[in-house]
Amino acid sequence: MATGKYTTIAEDVLRGVGGKDNVRSLAHCATRLRFVLVDPAKADKAAVESTKGVITVVEAGGQFQVVIGNTVGQVYEEVLAQGVDGGGASASGGLLARTIDLVTSIFTPFLWTLAAVGLLKAFLAVAVKISPGFGATSTYAIWFATADAAFQFLPILLAVTAAKRFKANPFTAVAIAGALVYSATIAVIPGPDGTPVTLQAFDAAGGKVTFLGIPVVMVSYLSAVIPTILAVYCQSHVERLVERVMPSVVRNFVTPLITLAVVVPVSFLAIGPASTWVGDLLASGVDRLWGLAPWAAGGVLGGLWQVFVLFGVHWAFVPIMTQQLAATGHSELVAALFAPVLAQAAAAFAVFLRTRNRDLKGVAGPAAVSAFLAGITEPAIYGVTLRLKRPFVFACVGGAVGGAVAAAGGSATTGFVVPGAITVTATLDVGNFALQLIGCAVGMAIAFVLTLVLGFKDLPAAGAPADATEPADGGAPADGTAATLRTPVAGKVVPLDEVPDQVFASGAMGQGLAVVPSEGKVYAPVSGTLVSAMPHAFGIRTDSGVEVLVHIGLNTVELQGRGFTPAVTQGQRVHAGDLLTDVDLQVITDAGYNPITVLIVTDPGDHSAVVPTATGEVSPRHAALDLIG
């Protein structure tokens, strides 16, 4: 059953992005499918967003990003099963877009493993605080090895994913990364006392490490990020060069032989020292910034982090975080993120308590739990806080204040973790843990109280009559002038994508709904000025600039007014609920036309979203669409 569900989502999404031939490459992160499309204009964003199982769509960094949530991995596999290339072609756009695309494709496949071992480290830190003697046991040693190995041997993981990205031989890439790590783990050269030591230990003891007489500057390759990625990138070019000139009869074994013989020494001689210097400079720069004004740095990062998540640019920080951990053993960047993540959870929970909309309540509750415990904020952001706008802003304010408090105490994590309530113990050993907890509590309190007290414009309950629609900030009932559109006719509501007309169903003209009419009186769904008044179609512009279309029947323009008795003219001012026209439905059906009546917002003005609220059988002037924002 589950597999069928994911297959359906995959098929609908793939259809919405223009088919597999329009997909240049596909990757996924913790919650998103990240498409690089051949022709972005062929993608139907509205159709993809309307797919059951899709939270929203974000177009950023040269990518068409489909937010799925925690089941993104299953949907990704089903999309690949449709014949889509999962390779990592570069996204279009500038340097930032290409950098984010590169980092995403390399780090995403093992990110959850890295987060899991970071969580295990956090649990072990708590255990040692509770029982100091536990840290001297072999049980602790085995679990610590389990938690630390993935980070220490990070070059091996990077080699696999970087090889896929650069289209290099993954086994040769692992051999290269293994050689780099080998220099710090295996004794291969006699030390000063004749006992075999590692190359790094030999260098540290004053020995001269050379290659063919060329001095080698030894650096640590445990946890090395940039040197590994650059080494595999170099490997990909060497392999292609060798394969072009090598006879096929010896190519299979000579290519990796030459590649290893060239790339590994070049990595020790040039790539490793240069990239390590750059990485250490970057990490020390962040440390210096934190040292100058930690509260300001933490406040800025805490306030903007979820905005970075919105546009997918948060991935650009991952290499900096891992480089910090490799260079100093801790990361202030990660520690500053607990407050903004937990603030989004608090805002979503406040929405859960306040909203009267059952559907929104059903999204807000699980989203708040997911963000609070696991640090996964996309469902909370796209499904709740950003949708309502004000809660998102309140959460960013809370994140800024909380991040500043935590950073002021010098808080830092000792491992790479996804910030959440169950991983906050990763900050136990560095900085003031009490201030970290206070920062998280303050951030959550600000987001929760502001959302609960100052409120937000609530989504009306589906099926509620128009006069019962009330904004959650306690304002007056909606009057149909901008925030709420009403059904123009009595009948059965039909989702827009089920209208048997591709132009309407695709959402190309705008979002809305349709009604299969049960009577022939058609009313104005909103107050405004009639900018067009044809017998079968009426365009209304509100005082706030929203433009609405009421279209009666499909292809009924061919009737040339027959069966329609308009009650208004172009340029006339109408109020919500005013009669627009009388329609003889029998004339329409006898002529072979479908009388379905479409209500579409062709221009939402300053509003960010159009949300259908009516379902089933409705009377005229019933609450139909909500304009959010």
C-alpha positions as CSV (number, residue, x, y, z in Angstrom):
1,M,0.0,0.0,0.0
2,A,2.8,2.4,1.0
3,T,4.7,1.7,-2.2
4,G,1.6,2.5,-4.3
5,K,1.1,5.8,-2.5
6,Y,4.6,6.9,-3.2
7,T,4.4,5.8,-6.8
8,T,1.3,7.9,-7.3
9,I,3.0,10.9,-5.8
10,A,6.1,10.3,-7.9
11,E,4.0,10.0,-11.1
12,D,2.0,13.2,-10.4
13,V,5.0,15.2,-9.5
14,L,6.9,14.0,-12.6
15,R,3.9,14.9,-14.8
16,G,3.8,18.3,-13.1
17,V,7.4,19.1,-13.9
18,G,7.0,18.4,-17.5
19,G,7.8,14.7,-17.7
20,K,11.0,12.8,-17.4
21,D,12.4,14.3,-20.6
22,N,12.3,17.7,-18.9
23,V,14.4,16.6,-16.0
24,R,18.1,17.2,-16.3
25,S,19.0,15.8,-12.9
26,L,17.4,15.0,-9.6
27,A,18.7,14.9,-6.0
28,H,16.9,15.1,-2.6
29,C,17.7,16.5,0.8
30,A,16.1,15.9,4.1
31,T,12.6,17.0,2.9
32,R,12.8,18.1,-0.7
33,L,13.1,16.7,-4.2
34,R,15.5,19.0,-6.0
35,F,14.9,19.0,-9.8
36,V,17.1,20.7,-12.3
37,L,14.9,21.1,-15.3
38,V,15.7,21.4,-19.0
39,D,13.0,24.0,-19.5
40,P,11.5,25.4,-16.2
41,A,8.7,27.0,-18.2
42,K,7.2,23.5,-18.8
43,A,6.7,22.9,-15.1
44,D,3.2,23.4,-13.7
45,K,3.9,24.6,-10.2
46,A,0.2,24.8,-9.3
47,A,-0.4,21.2,-10.4
48,V,2.6,19.9,-8.4
49,E,1.6,21.9,-5.3
50,S,-1.9,20.4,-5.5
51,T,-0.6,16.9,-5.5
52,K,-1.6,15.0,-2.4
53,G,1.6,14.4,-0.4
54,V,3.3,17.6,-1.6
55,I,3.7,20.4,1.0
56,T,4.7,23.1,-1.4
57,V,7.1,24.0,-4.2
58,V,10.0,26.4,-4.0
59,E,12.0,27.7,-7.0
60,A,15.4,28.8,-5.9
61,G,19.1,28.3,-6.7
62,G,18.3,27.2,-10.3
63,Q,16.3,24.3,-8.8
64,F,12.6,23.3,-8.8
65,Q,12.3,22.1,-5.2
66,V,9.3,20.0,-4.3
67,V,8.8,19.8,-0.5
68,I,7.6,16.4,0.5
69,G,8.6,16.0,4.2
70,N,10.0,12.9,6.0
71,T,9.0,10.5,3.2
72,V,11.0,12.2,0.5
73,G,13.4,9.3,0.2
74,Q,10.7,6.9,-0.8
75,V,9.2,9.3,-3.3
76,Y,12.7,10.0,-4.7
77,E,13.2,6.2,-5.3
78,E,9.9,6.0,-7.1
79,V,10.7,9.0,-9.3
80,L,14.0,7.3,-10.2
81,A,12.0,4.2,-11.1
82,Q,10.2,6.2,-13.7
83,G,13.5,6.5,-15.6
84,V,14.7,9.8,-14.3
85,D,18.4,10.5,-14.0
86,G,19.5,10.8,-10.4
87,G,22.9,12.1,-11.4
88,G,24.1,15.5,-10.2
89,A,24.1,17.9,-13.1
90,S,24.8,21.4,-12.0
91,A,21.9,23.8,-11.4
92,S,21.7,26.8,-13.6
93,G,22.4,30.2,-12.1
94,G,25.3,31.9,-10.5
95,L,28.2,30.7,-8.2
96,L,26.0,30.5,-5.1
97,A,23.4,28.3,-6.9
98,R,26.0,26.0,-8.2
99,T,27.7,25.8,-4.8
100,I,24.5,24.9,-3.0
101,D,23.7,22.3,-5.7
102,L,27.2,20.8,-5.2
103,V,27.0,20.7,-1.4
104,T,23.5,19.3,-1.5
105,S,24.3,16.4,-3.8
106,I,27.5,15.4,-1.9
107,F,26.3,15.7,1.7
108,T,22.6,14.8,1.5
109,P,22.9,11.0,1.0
110,F,24.7,10.4,4.4
111,L,23.4,13.5,6.3
112,W,21.0,11.4,8.4
113,T,23.7,9.0,9.3
114,L,25.9,11.9,10.4
115,A,23.0,13.3,12.4
116,A,22.4,9.9,14.0
117,V,25.9,9.5,15.2
118,G,25.9,13.1,16.5
119,L,22.8,12.2,18.5
120,L,24.5,9.2,19.9
121,K,27.4,11.4,21.0
122,A,24.9,13.7,22.7
123,F,23.4,10.8,24.6
124,L,26.8,9.6,25.7
125,A,27.7,13.1,26.9
126,V,24.6,13.1,29.1
127,A,25.4,9.6,30.4
128,V,29.0,10.7,31.4
129,K,27.6,13.8,33.2
130,I,25.2,11.6,35.2
131,S,27.7,8.9,35.9
132,P,31.4,10.0,35.3
133,G,32.6,6.5,35.8
134,F,30.8,5.3,32.8
135,G,33.3,7.1,30.6
136,A,36.0,4.7,31.6
137,T,34.1,1.5,30.7
138,S,34.6,-0.5,27.5
139,T,30.8,-0.2,26.9
140,Y,31.3,3.6,26.6
141,A,34.4,3.1,24.4
142,I,32.4,0.9,21.9
143,W,29.5,3.3,21.7
144,F,31.9,6.2,21.4
145,A,33.7,4.5,18.6
146,T,30.4,3.9,16.9
147,A,29.5,7.6,17.3
148,D,32.9,9.0,16.3
149,A,33.9,6.7,13.4
150,A,31.6,8.3,10.8
151,F,33.0,11.7,11.5
152,Q,36.6,10.7,11.8
153,F,36.4,8.7,8.6
154,L,34.2,11.2,6.9
155,P,36.5,11.3,3.8
156,I,35.4,7.8,2.9
157,L,31.7,8.8,2.9
158,L,32.5,12.0,1.0
159,A,34.5,9.9,-1.6
160,V,31.4,7.8,-2.4
161,T,29.0,10.7,-2.9
162,A,31.6,13.0,-4.6
163,A,32.4,10.3,-7.1
164,K,28.7,10.0,-8.0
165,R,28.6,13.8,-8.4
166,F,31.7,14.1,-10.5
167,K,31.0,10.8,-12.4
168,A,34.2,9.2,-11.2
169,N,34.9,5.6,-10.2
170,P,33.6,5.3,-6.6
171,F,35.9,2.5,-5.7
172,T,39.0,4.4,-6.8
173,A,37.6,7.4,-4.9
174,V,37.4,5.3,-1.8
175,A,41.0,4.1,-2.3
176,I,42.1,7.8,-2.6
177,A,40.3,8.8,0.5
178,G,41.5,5.7,2.3
179,A,45.1,6.7,1.5
180,L,44.6,10.1,3.0
181,V,43.1,8.7,6.2
182,Y,45.7,6.0,6.3
183,S,48.4,8.6,6.9
184,A,47.0,9.3,10.3
185,T,45.9,5.8,11.4
186,I,48.4,3.2,10.2
187,A,52.0,2.9,11.3
188,V,54.1,2.6,8.1
189,I,57.5,4.3,8.8
190,P,60.1,3.9,11.6
191,G,60.0,6.7,14.2
192,P,62.9,8.2,16.1
193,D,63.2,5.1,18.3
194,G,62.7,2.7,15.5
195,T,59.1,1.9,16.3
196,P,56.7,2.2,13.3
197,V,54.6,5.3,13.4
198,T,52.1,7.0,11.1
199,L,53.2,9.5,8.6
200,Q,51.6,12.3,10.6
201,A,53.3,11.1,13.8
202,F,56.6,10.9,12.0
203,D,56.2,14.5,10.7
204,A,55.2,15.7,14.2
205,A,58.3,14.1,15.7
206,G,60.5,16.2,13.3
207,G,60.9,13.7,10.5
208,K,61.0,15.0,6.9
209,V,58.2,13.6,4.8
210,T,59.0,13.8,1.1
211,F,57.8,12.3,-2.2
212,L,60.5,11.8,-4.8
213,G,62.5,14.3,-3.0
214,I,59.7,16.9,-2.9
215,P,58.9,18.0,0.7
216,V,55.3,17.1,1.8
217,V,53.5,19.4,4.2
218,M,51.6,16.9,6.4
219,V,48.1,17.9,7.5
220,S,45.4,15.9,9.3
221,Y,43.0,14.1,6.9
222,L,40.7,12.7,9.5
223,S,37.3,14.4,9.1
224,A,38.8,16.3,6.1
225,V,36.0,17.7,3.8
226,I,37.5,20.1,1.2
227,P,40.7,18.0,0.5
228,T,38.6,14.9,-0.2
229,I,36.1,16.6,-2.5
230,L,38.9,18.3,-4.5
231,A,40.9,15.0,-4.7
232,V,37.9,13.2,-6.2
233,Y,37.3,16.1,-8.5
234,C,40.9,15.8,-9.7
235,Q,40.4,12.0,-10.0
236,S,37.4,12.5,-12.3
237,H,39.5,14.5,-14.8
238,V,42.5,12.2,-14.7
239,E,40.3,9.2,-15.3
240,R,38.7,10.7,-18.3
241,L,42.1,11.7,-19.7
242,V,43.5,8.2,-19.3
243,E,40.4,6.5,-20.7
244,R,40.6,8.6,-23.9
245,V,44.2,7.5,-24.6
246,M,44.4,4.0,-23.2
247,P,43.6,1.0,-25.3
248,S,40.4,-0.8,-24.3
249,V,42.3,-4.1,-23.7
250,V,44.1,-2.6,-20.6
251,R,41.9,0.3,-19.7
252,N,40.0,-1.4,-16.9
253,F,43.0,-1.9,-14.6
254,V,45.5,0.7,-16.0
255,T,43.0,3.6,-15.5
256,P,42.7,3.2,-11.7
257,L,46.4,2.4,-11.5
258,I,47.5,5.6,-13.1
259,T,44.8,7.6,-11.4
260,L,45.8,6.4,-7.9
261,A,49.5,6.9,-8.7
262,V,48.9,10.5,-9.7
263,V,46.1,11.8,-7.6
264,V,47.2,10.5,-4.2
265,P,50.7,12.1,-4.3
266,V,49.2,15.3,-5.8
267,S,46.7,15.3,-2.9
268,F,49.5,15.0,-0.3
269,L,51.7,17.6,-2.1
270,A,49.2,20.3,-3.0
271,I,45.5,19.6,-2.7
272,G,45.6,18.7,1.0
273,P,47.8,21.5,2.3
274,A,46.2,24.2,0.2
275,S,42.6,23.2,0.9
276,T,43.2,22.6,4.6
277,W,44.7,26.1,4.9
278,V,41.6,27.6,3.2
279,G,39.3,25.5,5.4
280,D,41.1,26.3,8.6
281,L,41.1,30.0,7.6
282,L,37.3,29.8,7.1
283,A,36.7,28.1,10.4
284,S,39.0,30.5,12.3
285,G,37.2,33.4,10.6
286,V,33.9,32.2,12.0
287,D,35.5,31.7,15.4
288,R,37.0,35.3,15.3
289,L,33.6,36.7,14.4
290,W,32.0,34.8,17.3
291,G,34.8,36.1,19.5
292,L,34.2,39.7,18.6
293,A,30.5,39.8,19.1
294,P,29.1,36.3,19.8
295,W,25.6,37.6,20.7
296,A,25.3,39.6,17.4
297,A,26.5,36.7,15.3
298,G,24.2,34.3,17.1
299,G,21.3,36.7,16.8
300,V,21.7,37.3,13.0
301,L,22.1,33.6,12.3
302,G,19.2,32.7,14.6
303,G,16.9,35.2,13.0
304,L,17.7,34.4,9.4
305,W,18.2,30.7,9.6
306,Q,14.7,29.7,8.6
307,V,14.7,32.3,5.8
308,F,17.9,30.5,4.6
309,V,15.9,27.2,4.8
310,L,13.1,28.7,2.7
311,F,15.5,29.4,-0.2
312,G,17.6,26.3,0.3
313,V,20.8,28.3,0.9
314,H,21.3,26.7,4.4
315,W,23.2,23.9,2.7
316,A,26.1,26.4,2.0
317,F,26.8,26.3,5.8
318,V,27.2,22.6,6.1
319,P,30.9,22.5,4.9
320,I,31.7,25.4,7.3
321,M,30.1,23.5,10.2
322,T,32.0,20.3,9.4
323,Q,35.2,22.2,8.9
324,Q,34.7,23.9,12.3
325,L,34.3,20.5,13.9
326,A,37.4,19.1,12.2
327,A,39.6,22.1,13.0
328,T,38.4,22.9,16.6
329,G,36.4,20.0,17.7
330,H,33.2,22.1,18.1
331,S,30.8,24.3,16.1
332,E,29.3,27.5,17.3
333,L,27.2,27.7,14.1
334,V,25.3,24.6,14.9
335,A,24.7,25.6,18.5
336,A,23.1,28.9,17.4
337,L,20.4,27.0,15.5
338,F,18.6,25.3,18.3
339,A,16.6,28.4,19.3
340,P,15.3,29.2,15.7
341,V,14.3,25.6,15.1
342,L,12.5,25.2,18.4
343,A,10.8,28.7,17.9
344,Q,9.2,27.4,14.7
345,A,7.9,24.4,16.7
346,A,6.5,26.7,19.4
347,A,4.8,28.9,16.8
348,A,3.2,25.9,15.1
349,F,2.0,24.6,18.4
350,A,0.4,28.0,19.2
351,V,-1.4,27.8,15.8
352,F,-2.6,24.3,16.8
353,L,-4.1,25.7,20.0
354,R,-5.7,28.8,18.4
355,T,-6.9,27.8,14.9
356,R,-10.5,26.8,14.4
357,N,-9.7,25.2,11.1
358,R,-9.6,21.4,11.6
359,D,-7.4,20.8,8.6
360,L,-4.9,23.4,9.7
361,K,-5.0,21.9,13.3
362,G,-4.3,18.5,11.8
363,V,-1.2,19.8,10.1
364,A,0.1,22.1,12.9
365,G,0.1,19.4,15.7
366,P,2.3,16.8,14.0
367,A,4.5,19.6,12.4
368,A,5.1,21.1,15.9
369,V,6.2,17.7,17.3
370,S,8.4,17.0,14.3
371,A,10.2,20.3,14.6
372,F,10.5,20.1,18.4
373,L,11.9,16.6,18.6
374,A,13.7,16.0,15.3
375,G,14.4,19.5,14.2
376,I,12.6,19.0,10.8
377,T,10.9,22.4,10.3
378,E,9.7,22.3,6.7
379,P,6.3,20.9,7.5
380,A,5.9,23.6,10.2
381,I,7.1,26.3,7.9
382,Y,5.3,25.5,4.7
383,G,2.2,23.9,6.2
384,V,1.6,26.3,9.0
385,T,3.7,29.4,9.9
386,L,4.7,30.7,6.5
387,R,1.2,30.0,5.2
388,L,-0.1,32.3,7.9
389,K,2.9,34.7,7.7
390,R,2.7,36.3,11.1
391,P,3.6,33.1,13.0
392,F,6.7,32.7,10.8
393,V,7.8,36.3,11.6
394,F,7.2,35.7,15.3
395,A,9.3,32.6,15.2
396,C,12.2,34.4,13.4
397,V,12.1,37.0,16.1
398,G,12.2,34.4,18.8
399,G,15.1,32.6,17.0
400,A,17.1,35.8,16.8
401,V,16.7,36.5,20.5
402,G,17.3,32.9,21.5
403,G,20.3,32.5,19.2
404,A,21.9,35.7,20.7
405,V,21.5,34.4,24.2
406,A,22.9,31.0,23.4
407,A,25.9,32.5,21.5
408,A,26.6,34.9,24.3
409,G,27.3,32.0,26.5
410,G,29.9,30.5,24.1
411,S,27.7,27.5,23.3
412,A,29.0,25.1,20.7
413,T,28.2,21.5,19.7
414,T,30.8,18.8,19.8
415,G,29.3,16.9,16.9
416,F,27.2,17.5,13.8
417,V,23.5,17.2,14.9
418,V,20.2,18.3,13.5
419,P,19.1,20.9,16.1
420,G,16.1,19.8,18.2
421,A,15.1,19.1,21.7
422,I,16.7,15.6,21.8
423,T,20.0,16.8,20.5
424,V,20.5,19.9,22.6
425,T,22.8,17.9,24.9
426,A,25.4,18.0,22.2
427,T,26.2,21.5,23.6
428,L,26.9,20.2,27.1
429,D,30.7,20.3,27.0
430,V,31.4,23.7,25.4
431,G,30.2,27.0,26.7
432,N,27.5,27.8,29.1
433,F,24.9,25.0,28.8
434,A,22.4,26.9,31.0
435,L,22.5,29.9,28.6
436,Q,21.8,27.5,25.7
437,L,18.7,26.2,27.5
438,I,17.6,29.7,28.4
439,G,18.1,30.9,24.8
440,C,15.9,28.0,23.6
441,A,13.3,28.7,26.2
442,V,13.2,32.4,25.5
443,G,13.0,31.8,21.7
444,M,10.1,29.4,22.1
445,A,8.3,31.6,24.6
446,I,8.5,34.7,22.3
447,A,7.3,32.7,19.2
448,F,4.5,31.0,21.2
449,V,3.2,34.1,23.1
450,L,3.3,36.4,20.1
451,T,1.5,33.9,17.9
452,L,-1.1,33.1,20.6
453,V,-1.7,36.7,21.8
454,L,-1.2,38.8,18.7
455,G,-2.8,36.1,16.5
456,F,-3.0,35.6,12.8
457,K,-5.6,35.5,10.1
458,D,-7.1,32.1,10.5
459,L,-8.2,29.8,7.7
460,P,-12.0,29.4,7.7
461,A,-13.3,26.0,8.5
462,A,-14.2,24.1,5.3
463,G,-17.9,24.3,4.6
464,A,-18.5,27.2,7.0
465,P,-20.9,29.8,5.9
466,A,-19.4,33.1,4.8
467,D,-20.9,35.1,7.7
468,A,-19.2,32.8,10.2
469,T,-15.7,33.4,8.8
470,E,-13.6,35.3,11.4
471,P,-9.9,36.1,11.4
472,A,-7.9,34.6,14.3
473,D,-6.8,38.0,15.4
474,G,-10.2,38.8,16.6
475,G,-11.2,41.1,13.7
476,A,-14.6,41.6,12.2
477,P,-16.2,38.8,10.1
478,A,-15.0,38.8,6.5
479,D,-17.3,40.8,4.2
480,G,-16.1,39.5,0.9
481,T,-14.2,42.6,-0.1
482,A,-10.8,40.9,-0.4
483,A,-10.1,38.2,2.2
484,T,-13.0,35.9,1.4
485,L,-14.6,35.1,-1.9
486,R,-18.1,33.6,-2.0
487,T,-19.6,30.9,-4.3
488,P,-21.2,32.6,-7.3
489,V,-23.9,29.9,-7.7
490,A,-25.6,27.1,-5.8
491,G,-24.5,23.6,-6.6
492,K,-21.8,21.0,-6.0
493,V,-18.2,22.2,-5.5
494,V,-15.6,20.6,-7.8
495,P,-11.8,21.1,-7.3
496,L,-10.3,23.2,-10.1
497,D,-8.0,20.4,-11.3
498,E,-11.1,18.3,-12.1
499,V,-12.6,20.8,-14.5
500,P,-12.7,19.2,-17.9
501,D,-10.8,22.1,-19.5
502,Q,-7.0,22.1,-19.5
503,V,-6.6,25.9,-19.2
504,F,-8.7,26.1,-16.1
505,A,-7.6,22.7,-14.6
506,S,-3.9,23.5,-14.9
507,G,-4.1,26.6,-12.8
508,A,-2.6,28.6,-15.7
509,M,-5.2,31.4,-15.3
510,G,-5.1,31.3,-11.5
511,Q,-6.2,29.3,-8.5
512,G,-9.8,28.7,-7.5
513,L,-12.6,26.2,-7.7
514,A,-15.7,25.3,-9.7
515,V,-19.3,24.6,-9.0
516,V,-21.7,22.4,-11.0
517,P,-24.8,24.7,-10.8
518,S,-28.1,23.5,-9.5
519,E,-29.9,26.8,-10.4
520,G,-29.4,29.6,-12.8
521,K,-28.8,32.7,-10.7
522,V,-25.1,33.8,-10.6
523,Y,-23.9,36.3,-8.0
524,A,-20.8,38.5,-7.5
525,P,-18.3,36.6,-5.3
526,V,-16.6,39.8,-4.1
527,S,-17.2,43.5,-4.0
528,G,-15.5,45.6,-6.7
529,T,-15.7,47.1,-10.2
530,L,-16.7,45.0,-13.3
531,V,-13.7,45.3,-15.6
532,S,-15.4,42.9,-18.1
533,A,-19.0,41.8,-18.4
534,M,-19.7,39.3,-21.2
535,P,-22.9,37.3,-21.1
536,H,-21.0,34.2,-19.9
537,A,-18.1,35.7,-18.0
538,F,-17.5,38.5,-15.5
539,G,-14.2,40.0,-14.4
540,I,-14.2,41.9,-11.1
541,R,-11.3,44.0,-9.6
542,T,-11.5,44.8,-5.9
543,D,-10.4,48.1,-4.3
544,S,-7.2,46.3,-3.1
545,G,-6.3,45.2,-6.6
546,V,-7.4,41.5,-6.5
547,E,-8.9,40.4,-9.8
548,V,-11.5,37.6,-10.0
549,L,-13.1,35.8,-12.9
550,V,-16.5,34.1,-12.9
551,H,-16.8,31.9,-16.0
552,I,-20.2,30.2,-16.6
553,G,-19.9,27.0,-18.6
554,L,-17.2,25.7,-21.0
555,N,-17.1,27.1,-24.5
556,T,-20.4,28.9,-23.9
557,V,-19.0,31.9,-25.8
558,E,-20.3,30.0,-28.8
559,L,-23.9,30.6,-27.6
560,Q,-23.4,34.3,-28.3
561,G,-25.4,35.3,-25.3
562,R,-28.3,32.9,-25.9
563,G,-29.6,31.7,-22.5
564,F,-28.0,34.5,-20.5
565,T,-29.8,37.6,-19.1
566,P,-27.1,39.9,-17.6
567,A,-28.1,42.1,-14.7
568,V,-24.9,44.3,-14.8
569,T,-22.7,46.1,-17.2
570,Q,-19.0,46.7,-17.6
571,G,-17.6,49.5,-15.4
572,Q,-20.4,49.0,-12.8
573,R,-19.7,48.8,-9.1
574,V,-21.0,45.6,-7.5
575,H,-21.1,44.3,-4.0
576,A,-20.6,40.7,-2.9
577,G,-23.8,38.8,-3.4
578,D,-25.2,41.1,-6.1
579,L,-26.9,39.3,-9.0
580,L,-24.7,39.2,-12.1
581,T,-26.9,37.3,-14.5
582,D,-29.8,34.8,-14.9
583,V,-28.8,31.7,-16.8
584,D,-31.1,29.2,-18.5
585,L,-29.1,26.0,-17.7
586,Q,-31.4,24.0,-20.0
587,V,-30.3,26.1,-23.0
588,I,-26.7,25.4,-22.2
589,T,-27.1,21.7,-21.8
590,D,-29.4,21.3,-24.8
591,A,-26.7,23.0,-26.9
592,G,-24.2,20.3,-25.8
593,Y,-22.1,22.5,-23.4
594,N,-21.0,21.9,-19.9
595,P,-22.6,24.5,-17.5
596,I,-19.9,24.1,-14.8
597,T,-19.1,27.6,-13.4
598,V,-15.5,28.4,-12.6
599,L,-14.4,30.9,-9.9
600,I,-10.7,31.9,-10.4
601,V,-8.5,34.5,-8.8
602,T,-6.5,35.7,-11.8
603,D,-4.5,38.3,-9.8
604,P,-4.2,37.8,-6.0
605,G,-2.7,41.3,-5.6
606,D,-0.7,41.5,-2.4
607,H,-2.0,38.1,-1.2
608,S,0.4,35.2,-1.2
609,A,-2.0,32.3,-1.5
610,V,-5.5,31.3,-2.6
611,V,-7.0,28.6,-0.4
612,P,-10.3,26.8,-1.4
613,T,-12.6,26.4,1.6
614,A,-15.9,25.2,0.2
615,T,-16.7,21.5,-0.4
616,G,-19.8,19.5,-1.2
617,E,-23.1,21.0,-1.9
618,V,-23.2,24.8,-1.3
619,S,-25.7,27.6,-1.5
620,P,-25.0,30.8,-3.3
621,R,-22.8,33.4,-1.5
622,H,-21.2,30.6,0.6
623,A,-17.6,31.0,1.7
624,A,-15.6,29.7,-1.3
625,L,-12.0,30.9,-1.4
626,D,-9.7,32.5,1.2
627,L,-6.9,35.0,0.2
628,I,-4.0,34.5,2.6
629,G,-1.7,37.3,3.5
